[in-house]
Structures are given as structure tokens and as C-alpha cells.
Amino acid sequence: MDDDNPFDRPGDGSEESPDDEQAMFLDDLTSLFDEEEEDSGLPHWEESASDEGVADEGWDSLADAAPRWRDDSDDSPSEDQPEMASVSHQTESASVFEDPEPTEAVEFPSVDRVDEVLSLDVSESPDMPGIVEPPESLLSTPPSAMTDTRAVAREGNTLTAVVVGLVLGGIVLGAIAAGEEATLAVLAIALLLAAAEWFTTLRHAGYQPPALLGFAAVVAMPLAAYWRGADGIVLVLVFALFGAGLWYVGGIGRDRPLSNLGVTLFGIVYIGVAGAFGGLLLDMPDGRELVLSAVILTVAHDVGAFVVGRAAGRTPLSQASPNKTVEGLIGGTIATIAAALVFISILEIGPFGDGAGSRSDGVVLGIVVAVVAPLADLMESAIKRDLRIKDMGSLLPGHGGMLDRIDALLLVLPATYFTALMLEVV
């Protein structure tokens, strides 16, 4: 026996057969691999829990009883475990991020270029709250065209004002031609409308005036002046004062008696007493011509101031009315004196055109009206500015309210009356 042979066994010196030596060699080789397997980290075979009765249970039970890898899970699905453990673990992890119910897929339009995104038409998208698309007319209209549009609108308002003025002039001329009573009726209606605008504006401004008392006093003023003269005006004014006092003493009105009585009596005097001088003029000889003279000169002043102020007005006249200009005042003054010279002095309308020296009397009346009319306009403008309104009403398109239209005439009527008395033309 070779000493270097590791497979030689020490024995009793007897020789063994070749078959025995081969079996011993295989046993030693197997034991060598078993020792290496135990030392390594490789998986080991695991015997099934029960090896008995395998043949009786059939092929399915035989597959279950087969040896498995200890560190691995089942490779093939069975009835009891249809899926692999790793697959079920992935499924459970994925289910956390899945919706409980299937949702409908939403398709988003793909855009390949950035400029296509910027050029998307907003009008084709659904309506979105808070986004207001400007009209195409505003986007496509140049500033010059917008200015032309405003000019057209202004011309339309001017045309409307001219038409309304002509209608009012026709009514006044028709009433004067019809007689003193018709003229008095038109005057009373105009004063009633002006009083309605006045007391309505006061209520909107927070005052609580006795409006019914004011209406009655304003309408009664020209009627009493025509039938009883100046005494009728004083009588109506005294009754209005007592009635306003009883309004608050009797408990009908309670809030701020002083301020409410003040604005009420001011309205009665401003509209009723001033308008009552129209009744006094009608009670005079040639009364209708005197009223017509006052109306003509007032209209001449308003038209002249409007035309010249619109065309060349640059210098503001007063803070009470920023729209009035010095140029308009000059234009109104010239127009008033020219109208007095033409209609009163030359055409001899009214008593100012009768007898020697009548031409100068007409010019004097024109100068008086040219001074009083703008003061009346500025006074009403100051009142409206204090009440924070633009117009007293909207009855007359292009003119505002009735009070806005006759504000100058309200002071021109007493100016004409006292001028006629001083010049002794009546």
C-alpha cells in the first residue's frame, strides 16, 4: 500500500477485494462533499413532513410532498396558494396606490411646441369664472376712433337738448299767445315739477322735509301773486311758515326740526317766491310781453354761454361749477345784450320798446339779465355740489330736470319786475 494514498486504510494486513475498495472510495468522497455543504451557505433539501402514504394519495399529493428549498417560496401555484409570495407582496404594495374604483381615463392634448401653447385660443376653451374677455370692438378700435365715438355721443346729446329746448319754447310761446291764464297755468306746472325735484333730492340727501306742505306753498305762490299781488305772496309765505312749525310740533316730523324746516322754507322761497314774480308780471299791463322778454333774454344767455363755452372755454369761472368758463360768461353776456337790443329795443317787444328812450331801456334790461342769470346758475350749481349731485332730475333729456332748466329764469323774473318798476315802463 502506498503511504501517500489518502484512501488507504490501516487494517489487519489482509487485502480487500477491488469492489470493496471502490465502495469505500465513494463513501469517503460523499462524506467530503457533505462536510463542505454544511460549512457553506447554500440551501439544503428539506424533507417533507410525511413520507408515508404518498403512493396512496396520488400525483397531487406527491407534488406537495416533494422536497422544497428551505429559503425559497413555492415556485408553482397550487389550489391552496395560487400565487407566489413575492408576487402577492408586490400586489399588496401596489394596491395602496390604486384607486378603490376605476376612473375614466382623461386624454390631454399634446403640444409639441411652446409657441403652440402660447397661441391657444381662449375662446375655444370652456368658460372659466373670473376671466372676462374684452369685446373685439374695444381691442380693435384705435384711440382716435374712440374719441370720434365720444364726439358723436356728445353731438347726439346736444341735438337732443336742442330739440327739447325747441319743444319747451313752443309750449311757452303757445301759452303766452293763448292768454295770461294759460301762461299762469304753464308757470304753475313748471314750478310744481321743480318743487317735486327739490324735495325728492332732499329726501335722498337724508333730510325729512314736509314735502306736501312745500308742494302746496309753491303752487299757491304764483296764483296768489296774480290775484292778490305782493300781498298774496306774503300771505302764502306766512301760512307756509306756520304749517311747517305745526308739522313738527304736532309730532308728524321729529328728526332735526331746524335743518328740515330750513331746507323746506328755502325751497319755498327759492322756487315759489321767485316764480311768483311771474304772476306779478302777468298782473301788470303788457304782462305777457314782460314774461316773454324775460324768457327770451334768459334763453339768449344760456345759448350764448353754452356755444362760446363749448367752442373756446378755457378759464374756469368758479369752483361752484368747474364746467362754466369765463369765455362762456362773456359769450352769454354779449348774446343777452344783443338779444335785448334786437328783440326789445328794435322790435319793441313789451313796454321797454315804447316811447322815447326805449332803446336804452331795453339795453339796460339786457345788462341786468346778463348779470343775474349767471349768478342764478352758479347758485344752483353750489347747491347741487353741496348735495353731491349732478342734476336735480332727469325729466328733460339733455337739460337735466325742470329746476335745472328754469334756475336762471327764477331770478330773472324778479329782476325783470324790479327793472320795469325802476325804469317806470309800467
FITI-255301 format. One record per residue (C-alpha): residue number from 1; x, z, y; chain; residue in one letter. Coordinates in steps of 0.5 Angstrom, whole numbers, plus 500, padded with zeros to 3 digits. Example, Ala and Ser with C-alpha at 12.3 -4.5 7.8 and 13.67 -1.06 7.14 Angstrom:
2
PT|num|px|pz|py|chaine|residu
PT|1|525|516|491|A|A
PT|2|527|514|498|A|S
END
This chain:
426
PT|num|px|pz|py|chaine|residu
PT|1|500|500|500|A|M
PT|2|502|498|507|A|D
PT|3|504|504|511|A|D
PT|4|502|500|518|A|D
PT|5|495|498|515|A|N
PT|6|490|503|518|A|P
PT|7|485|501|513|A|F
PT|8|489|504|507|A|D
PT|9|486|511|505|A|R
PT|10|490|516|502|A|P
PT|11|488|518|495|A|G
PT|12|490|520|488|A|D
PT|13|494|514|487|A|G
PT|14|489|510|483|A|S
PT|15|488|503|485|A|E
PT|16|481|501|487|A|E
PT|17|477|494|486|A|S
PT|18|477|489|491|A|P
PT|19|470|490|492|A|D
PT|20|470|497|494|A|D
PT|21|476|496|499|A|E
PT|22|471|490|502|A|Q
PT|23|465|495|503|A|A
PT|24|470|501|506|A|M
PT|25|472|496|511|A|F
PT|26|465|494|513|A|L
PT|27|464|502|514|A|D
PT|28|470|503|518|A|D
PT|29|468|497|522|A|L
PT|30|461|499|523|A|T
PT|31|463|506|525|A|S
PT|32|468|504|530|A|L
PT|33|462|500|534|A|F
PT|34|457|506|533|A|D
PT|35|462|510|537|A|E
PT|36|463|505|542|A|E
PT|37|456|504|543|A|E
PT|38|455|512|544|A|E
PT|39|460|512|549|A|D
PT|40|457|506|553|A|S
PT|41|451|506|558|A|G
PT|42|448|500|554|A|L
PT|43|441|501|552|A|P
PT|44|439|504|545|A|H
PT|45|434|502|540|A|W
PT|46|428|506|540|A|E
PT|47|424|507|533|A|E
PT|48|417|507|533|A|S
PT|49|413|514|533|A|A
PT|50|411|512|526|A|S
PT|51|413|507|521|A|D
PT|52|408|509|516|A|E
PT|53|402|504|514|A|G
PT|54|405|498|518|A|V
PT|55|403|494|513|A|A
PT|56|396|496|512|A|D
PT|57|395|496|520|A|E
PT|58|396|488|521|A|G
PT|59|400|484|525|A|W
PT|60|398|487|532|A|D
PT|61|400|494|530|A|S
PT|62|406|491|527|A|L
PT|63|408|488|534|A|A
PT|64|406|495|537|A|D
PT|65|411|499|532|A|A
PT|66|417|494|533|A|A
PT|67|423|498|537|A|P
PT|68|423|497|544|A|R
PT|69|428|498|549|A|W
PT|70|428|505|552|A|R
PT|71|430|504|559|A|D
PT|72|425|498|560|A|D
PT|73|418|497|560|A|S
PT|74|413|492|556|A|D
PT|75|415|485|556|A|D
PT|76|409|482|553|A|S
PT|77|402|484|555|A|P
PT|78|397|488|551|A|S
PT|79|390|490|551|A|E
PT|80|391|497|553|A|D
PT|81|397|495|558|A|Q
PT|82|395|488|561|A|P
PT|83|400|487|566|A|E
PT|84|408|489|567|A|M
PT|85|409|496|570|A|A
PT|86|414|492|575|A|S
PT|87|408|487|577|A|V
PT|88|403|493|578|A|S
PT|89|407|497|582|A|H
PT|90|408|490|587|A|Q
PT|91|401|489|587|A|T
PT|92|399|496|589|A|E
PT|93|404|496|594|A|S
PT|94|401|489|597|A|A
PT|95|394|492|597|A|S
PT|96|396|497|602|A|V
PT|97|397|491|607|A|F
PT|98|391|487|604|A|E
PT|99|384|487|608|A|D
PT|100|378|490|604|A|P
PT|101|374|484|605|A|E
PT|102|377|477|605|A|P
PT|103|377|474|612|A|T
PT|104|376|467|614|A|E
PT|105|382|463|616|A|A
PT|106|383|461|623|A|V
PT|107|386|455|625|A|E
PT|108|390|455|631|A|F
PT|109|392|448|634|A|P
PT|110|399|447|634|A|S
PT|111|403|445|640|A|V
PT|112|410|441|640|A|D
PT|113|412|441|647|A|R
PT|114|412|447|652|A|V
PT|115|409|442|657|A|D
PT|116|403|440|653|A|E
PT|117|401|448|653|A|V
PT|118|402|448|661|A|L
PT|119|398|442|661|A|S
PT|120|392|444|657|A|L
PT|121|385|443|661|A|D
PT|122|382|450|662|A|V
PT|123|375|447|663|A|S
PT|124|375|445|656|A|E
PT|125|376|452|653|A|S
PT|126|371|457|652|A|P
PT|127|368|461|658|A|D
PT|128|372|467|660|A|M
PT|129|370|472|664|A|P
PT|130|374|474|671|A|G
PT|131|376|466|671|A|I
PT|132|372|462|677|A|V
PT|133|374|455|677|A|E
PT|134|374|453|684|A|P
PT|135|370|447|686|A|P
PT|136|373|440|685|A|E
PT|137|371|438|692|A|S
PT|138|375|444|695|A|L
PT|139|381|442|691|A|L
PT|140|381|435|693|A|S
PT|141|379|436|700|A|T
PT|142|384|436|706|A|P
PT|143|384|441|711|A|P
PT|144|382|435|716|A|S
PT|145|376|434|712|A|A
PT|146|374|441|712|A|M
PT|147|375|441|720|A|T
PT|148|371|435|720|A|D
PT|149|365|438|716|A|T
PT|150|365|444|720|A|R
PT|151|365|440|726|A|A
PT|152|359|436|723|A|V
PT|153|355|443|722|A|A
PT|154|356|445|729|A|R
PT|155|354|439|731|A|E
PT|156|348|440|727|A|G
PT|157|346|447|730|A|N
PT|158|347|444|737|A|T
PT|159|342|439|735|A|L
PT|160|337|444|732|A|T
PT|161|338|448|738|A|A
PT|162|336|442|743|A|V
PT|163|330|441|739|A|V
PT|164|328|448|739|A|V
PT|165|329|448|747|A|G
PT|166|325|442|748|A|L
PT|167|319|445|744|A|V
PT|168|319|451|748|A|L
PT|169|320|447|754|A|G
PT|170|314|443|752|A|G
PT|171|310|449|751|A|I
PT|172|312|453|758|A|V
PT|173|310|446|761|A|L
PT|174|304|445|758|A|G
PT|175|302|453|759|A|A
PT|176|303|452|767|A|I
PT|177|300|446|767|A|A
PT|178|294|449|764|A|A
PT|179|293|454|769|A|G
PT|180|295|461|771|A|E
PT|181|291|465|765|A|E
PT|182|295|460|760|A|A
PT|183|301|462|763|A|T
PT|184|300|469|762|A|L
PT|185|298|469|755|A|A
PT|186|304|465|753|A|V
PT|187|308|470|757|A|L
PT|188|305|476|754|A|A
PT|189|306|473|747|A|I
PT|190|314|472|748|A|A
PT|191|314|479|751|A|L
PT|192|311|482|744|A|L
PT|193|316|478|740|A|L
PT|194|321|480|744|A|A
PT|195|319|487|743|A|A
PT|196|318|487|736|A|A
PT|197|325|484|735|A|E
PT|198|328|490|739|A|W
PT|199|324|496|736|A|F
PT|200|326|493|729|A|T
PT|201|333|492|731|A|T
PT|202|333|500|733|A|L
PT|203|330|502|726|A|R
PT|204|335|498|723|A|H
PT|205|341|502|727|A|A
PT|206|338|508|725|A|G
PT|207|333|510|731|A|Y
PT|208|326|512|730|A|Q
PT|209|322|510|736|A|P
PT|210|315|510|736|A|P
PT|211|314|502|736|A|A
PT|212|306|502|736|A|L
PT|213|307|505|743|A|L
PT|214|312|500|745|A|G
PT|215|308|494|743|A|F
PT|216|302|496|747|A|A
PT|217|306|498|753|A|A
PT|218|310|491|753|A|V
PT|219|304|487|752|A|V
PT|220|300|491|757|A|A
PT|221|305|490|763|A|M
PT|222|304|483|765|A|P
PT|223|297|484|764|A|L
PT|224|296|490|769|A|A
PT|225|301|487|774|A|A
PT|226|297|480|774|A|Y
PT|227|290|484|775|A|W
PT|228|293|490|779|A|R
PT|229|299|488|782|A|G
PT|230|305|493|782|A|A
PT|231|301|499|781|A|D
PT|232|299|496|774|A|G
PT|233|306|496|772|A|I
PT|234|307|504|775|A|V
PT|235|300|506|771|A|L
PT|236|302|503|764|A|V
PT|237|309|506|765|A|L
PT|238|307|513|766|A|V
PT|239|302|512|760|A|F
PT|240|308|510|756|A|A
PT|241|312|516|758|A|L
PT|242|306|521|756|A|F
PT|243|304|517|750|A|G
PT|244|312|518|748|A|A
PT|245|312|525|749|A|G
PT|246|306|526|745|A|L
PT|247|309|522|740|A|W
PT|248|314|528|739|A|Y
PT|249|310|534|741|A|V
PT|250|304|532|736|A|G
PT|251|309|532|730|A|G
PT|252|309|525|729|A|I
PT|253|316|524|731|A|G
PT|254|321|529|729|A|R
PT|255|328|527|729|A|D
PT|256|332|526|735|A|R
PT|257|327|526|740|A|P
PT|258|332|525|746|A|L
PT|259|335|519|743|A|S
PT|260|329|516|740|A|N
PT|261|325|517|747|A|L
PT|262|331|514|751|A|G
PT|263|331|507|747|A|V
PT|264|324|507|747|A|T
PT|265|323|507|754|A|L
PT|266|329|503|755|A|F
PT|267|326|497|751|A|G
PT|268|319|498|755|A|I
PT|269|323|497|762|A|V
PT|270|328|492|760|A|Y
PT|271|322|488|756|A|I
PT|272|316|490|759|A|G
PT|273|317|492|766|A|V
PT|274|322|486|767|A|A
PT|275|317|481|764|A|G
PT|276|311|484|768|A|A
PT|277|314|481|774|A|F
PT|278|312|474|771|A|G
PT|279|305|477|772|A|G
PT|280|306|479|779|A|L
PT|281|309|472|781|A|L
PT|282|303|469|778|A|L
PT|283|298|473|782|A|D
PT|284|302|470|788|A|M
PT|285|300|464|792|A|P
PT|286|303|458|788|A|D
PT|287|305|463|783|A|G
PT|288|305|457|777|A|R
PT|289|310|454|781|A|E
PT|290|314|460|782|A|L
PT|291|315|461|775|A|V
PT|292|316|454|774|A|L
PT|293|322|455|779|A|S
PT|294|325|461|775|A|A
PT|295|324|457|768|A|V
PT|296|328|451|771|A|I
PT|297|334|455|774|A|L
PT|298|335|459|768|A|T
PT|299|335|453|763|A|V
PT|300|340|450|768|A|A
PT|301|344|456|768|A|H
PT|302|344|456|760|A|D
PT|303|345|449|759|A|V
PT|304|351|448|764|A|G
PT|305|354|454|762|A|A
PT|306|354|452|754|A|F
PT|307|356|445|756|A|V
PT|308|362|447|760|A|V
PT|309|364|453|756|A|G
PT|310|364|449|750|A|R
PT|311|368|443|753|A|A
PT|312|373|447|757|A|A
PT|313|372|454|756|A|G
PT|314|379|458|755|A|R
PT|315|379|464|759|A|T
PT|316|374|470|756|A|P
PT|317|369|472|761|A|L
PT|318|368|479|759|A|S
PT|319|370|484|753|A|Q
PT|320|362|485|752|A|A
PT|321|361|477|750|A|S
PT|322|368|474|748|A|P
PT|323|365|467|747|A|N
PT|324|363|467|754|A|K
PT|325|368|464|759|A|T
PT|326|370|464|766|A|V
PT|327|370|456|765|A|E
PT|328|363|457|763|A|G
PT|329|361|461|768|A|L
PT|330|363|456|773|A|I
PT|331|359|451|770|A|G
PT|332|353|455|770|A|G
PT|333|353|456|777|A|T
PT|334|354|449|779|A|I
PT|335|349|447|775|A|A
PT|336|344|452|777|A|T
PT|337|345|451|785|A|I
PT|338|345|443|783|A|A
PT|339|338|444|780|A|A
PT|340|336|448|786|A|A
PT|341|338|443|791|A|L
PT|342|334|437|787|A|V
PT|343|328|440|784|A|F
PT|344|326|446|789|A|I
PT|345|329|443|796|A|S
PT|346|329|436|795|A|I
PT|347|323|435|790|A|L
PT|348|319|441|793|A|E
PT|349|317|445|787|A|I
PT|350|314|451|789|A|G
PT|351|314|455|796|A|P
PT|352|321|454|797|A|F
PT|353|320|447|799|A|G
PT|354|315|447|804|A|D
PT|355|316|447|812|A|G
PT|356|323|447|816|A|A
PT|357|329|450|813|A|G
PT|358|326|450|806|A|S
PT|359|332|446|803|A|R
PT|360|337|452|805|A|S
PT|361|332|457|802|A|D
PT|362|332|453|795|A|G
PT|363|340|453|795|A|V
PT|364|339|461|796|A|V
PT|365|335|462|790|A|L
PT|366|339|458|786|A|G
PT|367|345|462|788|A|I
PT|368|341|469|787|A|V
PT|369|339|466|780|A|V
PT|370|347|464|779|A|A
PT|371|349|471|780|A|V
PT|372|343|475|776|A|V
PT|373|343|470|770|A|A
PT|374|350|471|767|A|P
PT|375|349|479|768|A|L
PT|376|343|479|764|A|A
PT|377|347|475|759|A|D
PT|378|352|480|759|A|L
PT|379|348|486|759|A|M
PT|380|344|484|753|A|E
PT|381|351|482|749|A|S
PT|382|353|489|751|A|A
PT|383|347|492|748|A|I
PT|384|348|488|741|A|K
PT|385|355|489|741|A|R
PT|386|353|497|741|A|D
PT|387|348|496|736|A|L
PT|388|353|491|732|A|R
PT|389|349|485|731|A|I
PT|390|350|478|733|A|K
PT|391|343|476|735|A|D
PT|392|336|480|736|A|M
PT|393|333|476|731|A|G
PT|394|332|469|727|A|S
PT|395|326|466|730|A|L
PT|396|328|461|734|A|L
PT|397|334|456|730|A|P
PT|398|340|455|734|A|G
PT|399|338|460|739|A|H
PT|400|337|467|735|A|G
PT|401|331|471|737|A|G
PT|402|326|471|742|A|M
PT|403|329|476|746|A|L
PT|404|336|472|746|A|D
PT|405|332|466|749|A|R
PT|406|329|470|755|A|I
PT|407|334|475|756|A|D
PT|408|336|472|762|A|A
PT|409|329|470|764|A|L
PT|410|327|477|764|A|L
PT|411|332|479|770|A|L
PT|412|331|472|774|A|V
PT|413|323|473|774|A|L
PT|414|324|480|779|A|P
PT|415|330|476|782|A|A
PT|416|325|470|784|A|T
PT|417|320|475|786|A|Y
PT|418|324|479|791|A|F
PT|419|328|473|794|A|T
PT|420|321|470|795|A|A
PT|421|319|476|799|A|L
PT|422|325|477|803|A|M
PT|423|325|469|805|A|L
PT|424|318|470|806|A|E
PT|425|316|464|803|A|V
PT|426|309|467|800|A|V
END
